[in-house]
Amino acid sequence: MVKERASRERSQENQPQTFATAHLAFLIAGTQDLVWSVDLNFSLVTFNKALSDAFARDLGANIAAGTTPRDLLPPEMAAFFPPSMRKRFAKGHARPSIASRTTDISR
C-alpha cells in the first residue's frame, strides 16, 4: 500500500514535466522557423525538420544529433564558426543565426 502510494505520487510529480517536455517538442517540430540547440562544443543536441531541410537544401548536408559545424561547413567557415560563436556567448547573445529565416531573439 505504501509503495503503491509513493509510486503514484512520483508519477503525479513527473506529469507537469512530461507535459512541458512534450509541449516543447511539439512547438519545435511544428514551426517552419529554424530551431536548434547545441552543447558547449557546438554539437547539435536538438533540431527540427525545417533546419534539417535547410541544411540538405543549402549545403547538401544531412544533420544528426552530435553533428558539429566542422562536419557541415566548408573548412574556411568551420574554422571561423567556434571563435565567432564563443564571442557571442560571452556577450550574452546565445542564439546564433545561420540563415536569413532565423530570428535572433537575444537582441
C-alpha positions as CSV (number, residue, x, y, z in Angstrom):
1,M,0.0,0.0,0.0
2,V,2.8,2.4,0.9
3,K,4.8,1.5,-2.2
4,E,1.8,2.0,-4.4
5,R,1.1,5.4,-2.9
6,A,4.7,6.5,-3.3
7,S,4.7,5.3,-6.9
8,R,1.5,7.2,-7.7
9,E,2.9,10.4,-6.1
10,R,6.1,10.1,-8.1
11,S,4.1,9.7,-11.2
12,Q,2.0,12.8,-10.5
13,E,5.1,14.8,-9.8
14,N,6.5,13.9,-13.2
15,Q,3.3,14.7,-15.1
16,P,3.9,18.5,-15.4
17,Q,7.5,18.0,-16.6
18,T,6.4,15.3,-19.0
19,F,3.7,17.6,-20.4
20,A,6.1,20.5,-20.7
21,T,8.7,18.4,-22.4
22,A,6.1,17.1,-24.9
23,H,4.7,20.6,-25.5
24,L,8.2,22.0,-26.2
25,A,8.9,19.1,-28.6
26,F,5.6,19.8,-30.4
27,L,6.4,23.5,-30.7
28,I,9.9,22.9,-32.1
29,A,8.7,20.3,-34.6
30,G,5.7,22.3,-35.6
31,T,7.4,25.5,-36.7
32,Q,8.9,26.4,-40.0
33,D,11.5,28.5,-38.3
34,L,14.9,27.0,-38.0
35,V,15.3,25.8,-34.4
36,W,18.2,24.1,-32.8
37,S,20.3,23.8,-29.7
38,V,23.9,22.9,-29.2
39,D,26.1,21.8,-26.3
40,L,29.3,23.7,-25.3
41,N,31.2,22.0,-28.1
42,F,28.7,23.3,-30.7
43,S,27.4,19.7,-31.3
44,L,23.7,19.6,-32.3
45,V,21.5,18.4,-29.4
46,T,18.0,19.3,-30.6
47,F,16.8,20.5,-34.0
48,N,13.7,20.5,-36.1
49,K,12.8,19.3,-39.6
50,A,13.0,22.9,-41.0
51,L,16.7,23.1,-40.0
52,S,17.4,19.6,-41.4
53,D,15.7,20.5,-44.7
54,A,17.6,23.8,-44.9
55,F,21.0,22.1,-44.4
56,A,20.1,19.5,-47.0
57,R,18.9,22.1,-49.5
58,D,21.5,24.8,-49.0
59,L,24.6,22.8,-48.1
60,G,23.8,19.3,-49.3
61,A,24.4,18.1,-45.8
62,N,22.5,15.6,-43.6
63,I,22.5,16.6,-39.9
64,A,22.1,14.4,-36.9
65,A,22.4,14.8,-33.1
66,G,26.1,15.3,-32.4
67,T,26.9,17.0,-35.7
68,T,29.3,19.9,-35.4
69,P,30.0,22.9,-37.7
70,R,33.2,21.2,-38.7
71,D,31.1,18.3,-40.0
72,L,28.9,20.5,-42.1
73,L,30.5,23.7,-43.2
74,P,33.3,24.4,-45.7
75,P,36.7,24.5,-43.9
76,E,37.0,28.3,-44.0
77,M,33.6,28.7,-42.5
78,A,34.0,25.9,-39.9
79,A,37.3,27.5,-38.7
80,F,35.6,30.8,-38.2
81,F,32.4,29.5,-36.5
82,P,33.6,28.5,-33.0
83,P,35.5,31.7,-32.2
84,S,32.7,33.8,-33.6
85,M,30.1,32.0,-31.5
86,R,32.2,32.0,-28.4
87,K,32.3,35.8,-28.6
88,R,28.6,36.0,-29.0
89,F,28.1,33.6,-26.0
90,A,30.4,35.7,-23.9
91,K,28.4,38.8,-24.7
92,G,25.1,37.0,-23.8
93,H,24.0,36.5,-27.4
94,A,23.4,32.8,-27.1
95,R,21.2,32.4,-30.1
96,P,23.3,32.0,-33.3
97,S,21.8,32.5,-36.7
98,I,23.0,30.8,-39.8
99,A,20.3,31.7,-42.3
100,S,18.1,34.7,-43.1
101,R,15.0,32.9,-42.0
102,T,16.1,32.6,-38.4
103,T,15.2,35.1,-35.7
104,D,17.8,36.1,-33.1
105,I,15.7,36.9,-30.0
106,S,18.6,37.9,-27.9
107,R,18.6,41.5,-29.2
